[in-house]
Amino acid sequence: MQLKVTKAVSWKEKIIGLIGKKEITPLYFETRWGIHTFGVRNPIDIIILDRENRVRVIKNNLKPNRIFLWNPKYNRVIEMPSPKIKKMKIKLNQKIIIDYC
């Protein structure tokens, strides 16, 4: 499955993520420390990938003002508007081809 994403590279882009965004587009970044949704307006979906871009963790509908943690051996994260995971029928172990826009 191919997924078009924006890549957050700097620490500032990673910290801000989707905070304050009215229109959410998929965002890719790397971190091992988990994420938060403080300041995010709407629920988001999260995909955690391994080194081969296989889906290892799925979190649907993460509400604002929450913290989400996972096994730190995985560091590739995609945040997207909810319920995009369900609409795209993304499943565990599925390989994601990342297309940076």
TABELCOR-V640352 format. One line per field, one symbol per residue. ss: DSSP state (2 for helix, 1 for strand, 0 for the rest). burial: I if it has 24 or more other C-alpha atoms within 12 Angstrom, else O. Layout:
BEGIN
ss=???
burial=???
END
This chain:
BEGIN
ss=01111110002222220000000000111100001100000001111110000111111111000011000000011111100222220000001011110
burial=OOIOOIIIOOOOOIIOIIIOOOOIIIIIIIIOOIIIIOOIOIIIIIIIIIOOIIIIIIIIOIIOOOOIIIOOOIIIIIIIIIIIIOOOOIOOOOOIOIOOO
END
